[in-house]
Amino acid sequence: MTVSDAYLSEFSEPVGYADFASIGPPSRRVVGAVTNAYGRVAEPDGDVGPAALGSYEAALGALGRFLGVAPEMVTVVPSTSTGLFRVAFGLAPGGGNVVIPSHEFPANVYPWLRVETLGGPEVRLVEIPDRRVTAGVLSAAVDDETRVIAVSSVDYLSGFRPDLAMLRELADDALLVVDAIQGLGAIRQTLAPADVMVAGGQKWMRAGWGSGVLAVSRRAVELLHPSLTGWWGVVDAFAWENLPPHAPRPDAERFQDGTPPLFGASAIEAAIEVIEAEGMGAIESAVMENVALLEEVLLAAGAELLDPWETVEERSGILSFRLSEEPSTTTVQRLAAAGVFVSERLGWVRVSPHATTDPDISGLLAEVLKG
């Protein structure tokens, strides 16, 4: 399935750009929204504050709609790490443990390690050599004291997609926390079945740096302490005549430690508008078709694929490969010289096309690999 001309006209990345797992070039609508927001502040009037807050509320509405939750159960964060730190510090104090695949991207490891050093839950890193994160391989580390299972919705190297419903069943009373940055915007995702979903907007969402989302279930709000709740995240936040502390808000805004990223909110709202105009189903289908097209080229060239998946449901927009007798860094450099832009990760060449990736990239890729 190809995407519409209207969708394609929003973007202008080079023909050979296939590195969306690193950086997703934002749409014209996103650039315009952020430019307008900065312009309003650059020439302020008496309405600039209320206008910014109104835009923020609109962004929460868009995020809630996009993730299938009530607007009050989502908030905007500037990065995946920021959101995960706020969640992790909600576990302190207390014992128990947090279970994480050892190969998780560091953004989903450091927050839990930092809390552990302050007396928080023990971090249990589970070695999974083939990167197939399943309930079966994590089950030995999960017990009655487990408070969180933290995983990615898409592995940043292999592109493997775990069965979150099975992990939710394994978690039982524990929280299932999902780093969704490598899936949100490329594949259809909602908060369910997770308790917490965090994702920066600079990759597949194509919203640029400083944008992101933290979505939580009612259960997560009840179980997590408001350890990092700042002035914005409390009831009657603007009643400054009443000395702190005020009671934390009963919704996702309690995870704000200060003024939320208002410009990031404008960016991610605009990104969602572009996605919704095209349809997430059409975008996902195009992403998967582009991955399949590049996989054919790689197999024809005799490349070794990192392929832990067994079903199509376990695949995503990320594909990693390597060539025999050539360092991955050399392959990446040769591809870049020919106008094909990808990344090197842990000795593999990571290819990550989006729905807008030009099919002509396959010819460029084949020509380099043939040489």
C-alpha positions in Angstrom: 0.0 0.0 0.0 1.4 3.4 -1.0 0.6 6.5 0.9 -1.1 9.5 -0.6 0.5 12.4 -2.4 -0.9 14.7 0.2 1.0 12.8 2.9 4.2 12.6 0.9 4.1 16.3 0.2 4.5 17.0 4.0 8.1 15.6 3.9 11.3 16.3 2.0 13.9 13.8 3.2 16.4 12.5 0.6 15.6 9.4 -1.6 18.1 7.3 0.3 17.1 8.2 3.8 16.3 5.1 5.9 17.4 6.0 9.4 14.1 6.8 11.1 15.0 4.7 14.1 17.6 7.5 14.8 15.9 10.7 13.6 12.6 11.2 11.8 12.6 14.4 9.7 9.5 16.3 10.8 6.7 17.3 8.5 6.1 20.8 7.2 3.1 21.0 9.5 5.2 20.3 12.5 7.8 22.9 11.5 5.1 25.4 10.9 3.4 24.7 14.3 6.7 25.2 16.2 7.6 28.2 14.2 4.3 29.8 14.9 4.5 29.0 18.6 8.0 30.6 18.9 6.8 33.5 16.8 3.9 34.1 19.2 6.2 34.3 22.1 8.7 36.4 20.2 6.0 39.1 19.8 3.9 38.6 22.9 0.7 40.1 23.8 -1.6 39.7 26.7 -3.1 36.5 25.3 0.2 34.6 24.7 0.0 32.7 28.0 -3.6 31.6 27.7 -3.1 30.7 24.1 -0.2 28.5 25.0 -2.2 26.7 27.7 -5.0 26.3 25.3 -2.7 24.7 22.7 -1.4 22.4 25.4 -4.9 21.2 26.3 -5.5 20.6 22.6 -2.3 18.5 22.4 -3.4 16.4 25.3 -6.7 15.8 23.5 -4.9 14.7 20.4 -2.6 12.4 22.3 -5.4 10.8 24.2 -7.3 10.2 21.0 -4.2 8.7 19.3 -3.4 6.4 22.2 -7.0 5.4 23.0 -7.1 6.9 26.5 -8.8 9.8 28.2 -6.9 13.1 27.7 -6.3 13.4 31.4 -4.3 10.1 31.3 -1.6 11.5 29.0 0.9 14.2 29.4 3.7 15.7 27.2 7.4 15.0 28.1 10.5 16.3 26.3 12.1 12.8 25.9 11.6 9.1 26.6 14.2 9.3 29.4 12.4 12.1 31.2 9.2 10.1 31.2 10.9 7.0 32.4 12.7 8.8 35.2 9.5 10.2 36.5 7.9 6.8 36.5 11.0 5.1 38.1 11.2 7.6 40.9 7.5 6.8 41.6 8.7 3.5 42.9 10.9 4.9 45.7 10.9 4.1 48.5 10.2 0.4 48.8 11.7 -3.0 48.1 10.8 -5.5 45.4 12.4 -5.7 42.0 12.2 -4.5 38.5 12.7 -6.9 35.6 14.3 -5.7 32.4 15.9 -7.4 29.4 19.6 -6.6 29.6 19.7 -5.5 26.0 17.2 -2.7 26.4 18.3 0.7 25.1 20.0 2.5 28.0 17.1 5.0 28.3 15.0 2.2 29.7 17.8 1.0 32.1 19.3 4.1 33.8 16.2 5.3 35.5 15.7 2.0 37.3 19.4 1.8 38.2 19.4 5.3 39.7 16.4 4.5 41.8 17.9 1.2 43.0 21.0 3.2 44.4 18.6 5.2 46.5 17.0 2.2 48.1 14.5 1.4 45.4 13.7 -1.9 43.9 16.4 -4.3 42.9 17.1 -4.2 39.1 17.1 -7.7 37.5 18.6 -7.6 34.1 17.7 -10.7 32.1 20.1 -11.9 29.4 18.3 -12.8 26.2 21.0 -13.6 23.5 18.5 -13.8 20.6 16.7 -10.7 21.7 13.3 -12.5 21.6 11.6 -10.9 24.6 8.8 -13.3 25.6 6.9 -14.0 28.8 8.7 -17.4 28.9 12.2 -16.0 29.0 11.3 -13.3 31.6 9.2 -15.5 33.8 12.2 -16.9 35.8 13.1 -13.4 37.0 9.5 -12.5 37.9 8.2 -13.3 41.4 5.7 -12.0 44.0 8.0 -9.1 44.8 8.2 -7.8 41.2 6.9 -4.3 40.9 7.7 -3.5 37.3 8.4 -5.3 34.1 10.0 -2.8 31.7 10.4 -3.5 28.0 10.4 -1.8 24.6 7.5 -2.2 22.2 10.1 -2.6 19.4 13.7 -3.6 20.0 16.0 -0.8 18.7 18.4 -3.2 17.0 16.5 -6.2 15.8 13.1 -4.7 15.4 11.5 -7.5 17.4 8.0 -6.8 18.7 7.1 -8.6 22.0 3.6 -9.8 22.7 2.6 -7.1 25.2 -0.6 -8.9 26.1 1.4 -12.0 27.3 3.8 -9.8 29.2 0.8 -8.0 30.9 -0.4 -11.5 32.0 3.0 -12.3 33.3 3.2 -9.0 35.2 0.0 -9.8 37.2 0.1 -7.2 40.0 3.2 -5.5 38.7 3.2 -2.6 36.3 4.1 -3.2 32.7 6.1 -0.2 31.5 6.7 0.2 27.8 9.3 2.3 26.0 7.4 2.8 22.7 9.8 5.2 20.9 10.7 2.7 18.2 7.1 1.9 17.3 4.9 4.8 18.0 4.1 6.5 14.6 5.2 3.5 12.5 2.9 0.8 13.9 -0.5 0.9 15.5 -0.1 1.2 19.3 -2.3 2.2 22.2 -1.6 2.3 25.9 -3.3 -1.0 26.5 -2.3 -3.6 27.5 0.5 -1.6 29.2 0.2 0.4 32.4 2.7 3.0 31.3 3.8 4.0 27.8 6.6 6.5 27.1 7.9 7.7 23.8 9.9 10.6 22.5 8.5 12.1 19.3 11.7 12.6 17.4 11.8 9.3 15.6 8.8 7.6 13.9 6.3 10.2 15.1 8.4 12.8 13.2 7.7 15.6 15.7 11.2 16.6 16.4 13.3 16.8 19.6 11.7 18.1 22.7 8.4 16.3 22.1 7.1 13.1 23.6 4.3 11.4 25.5 3.8 9.7 28.8 0.5 7.8 29.1 -0.6 6.0 32.2 -3.5 3.8 33.4 -5.6 4.6 36.4 -3.8 1.8 38.2 -0.4 3.3 37.5 -1.5 6.6 39.0 -2.6 4.8 42.1 0.5 2.7 42.5 3.2 5.3 41.7 4.2 7.9 44.3 4.3 11.5 43.2 8.0 11.7 44.1 9.0 14.2 41.4 5.7 16.1 41.3 6.4 19.9 41.0 4.3 23.0 41.0 2.4 22.2 37.8 1.4 18.7 38.8 -0.6 19.6 41.9 -4.2 20.6 42.6 -4.8 24.4 42.4 -1.3 24.9 40.9 -2.0 28.6 40.4 -3.2 29.3 43.9 0.2 30.6 45.0 -1.2 32.3 48.1 -1.5 28.8 49.6 1.9 27.6 50.6 3.1 24.2 49.3 2.7 21.3 49.3 -0.6 21.0 47.5 -2.1 17.6 46.8 -0.9 15.9 43.6 -3.3 15.9 40.7 -5.2 12.7 40.2 -4.2 12.4 36.6 -1.2 12.1 34.3 -0.2 15.8 35.0 1.0 14.7 38.4 4.1 13.4 36.6 5.2 17.0 35.6 8.1 18.4 37.7 7.5 21.9 36.3 6.1 23.7 33.3 5.4 21.2 30.6 7.2 21.4 27.2 4.6 23.6 25.5 6.5 23.9 22.2 6.9 20.1 22.2 3.2 19.8 22.7 2.5 21.9 19.6 4.9 19.7 17.6 3.5 16.4 18.6 -0.1 17.6 18.1 0.8 18.7 14.5 2.5 15.3 14.0 -0.6 13.5 15.1 -2.7 15.6 12.7 -0.5 14.5 9.8 -0.8 10.8 10.8 -4.5 10.9 11.3 -5.1 12.6 8.0 -3.4 9.7 6.3 -4.4 6.9 8.6 -2.2 4.9 10.9 -3.2 1.7 9.0 -1.9 3.0 5.7 1.3 4.3 7.3 2.0 1.0 9.0 1.3 -1.0 5.8 3.7 1.2 3.8 6.4 0.9 6.5 6.2 -2.9 6.4 6.2 -3.0 2.6 9.3 -0.9 2.5 11.0 -3.1 5.0 10.1 -6.2 2.9 11.5 -4.5 -0.2 14.8 -3.8 1.4 15.0 -7.2 2.9 14.7 -8.7 -0.6 17.7 -6.6 -1.7 19.7 -7.7 1.4 19.0 -11.4 0.9 19.9 -11.2 -2.8 23.2 -9.6 -1.8 24.0 -12.5 0.6 23.8 -10.3 3.7 23.3 -11.8 7.2 20.1 -10.6 8.8 19.4 -10.2 12.5 16.0 -11.9 12.4 14.6 -13.0 15.8 11.0 -12.9 14.6 8.9 -15.9 13.8 5.7 -14.2 12.8 4.8 -11.1 11.0 3.3 -9.7 14.2 6.8 -9.8 15.7 8.2 -7.5 13.0 8.5 -3.7 12.7 10.1 -1.0 10.7 13.7 -1.9 11.8 15.9 -4.4 9.9 19.6 -5.0 10.8 22.2 -6.8 8.6 25.9 -7.2 8.1 28.2 -8.3 5.3 30.8 -11.0 5.6 34.4 -9.8 5.9 33.3 -6.1 6.0 33.0 -4.1 9.2 29.6 -2.6 9.7 31.1 0.9 10.0 32.6 0.5 6.5 29.3 -0.6 5.1 27.6 2.4 6.6 30.2 4.7 5.1 30.0 3.2 1.7 26.2 3.5 1.8 26.4 7.1 2.9 28.8 7.9 0.0 26.1 6.6 -2.4 23.3 8.6 -0.7 21.9 5.8 1.4 21.6 6.9 5.1 21.5 4.2 7.8 23.1 3.6 11.2 25.7 1.3 12.8 24.6 -0.4 16.0 26.6 -3.1 17.9 28.3 -4.4 14.8 25.2 -4.4 12.7 23.9 -2.0 10.0 20.5 -0.9 10.9 18.0 0.1 8.2 14.8 1.7 9.2 12.5 3.1 6.4 9.3 5.0 6.9 6.1 5.2 4.9 7.6 8.1 2.8 10.9 6.3 1.9 11.3 6.3 -1.8 11.2 2.8 -3.4 14.2 3.9 -5.5 16.3 3.4 -2.4 16.3 -0.3 -3.2 18.3 0.3 -6.4 20.8 2.5 -4.6 21.2 -0.2 -1.9 21.6 -3.0 -4.3 24.2 -1.1 -6.3 26.4 -0.5 -3.2 26.1 -4.0 -1.9 27.0 -5.4 -5.3 30.2 -3.4 -5.3 
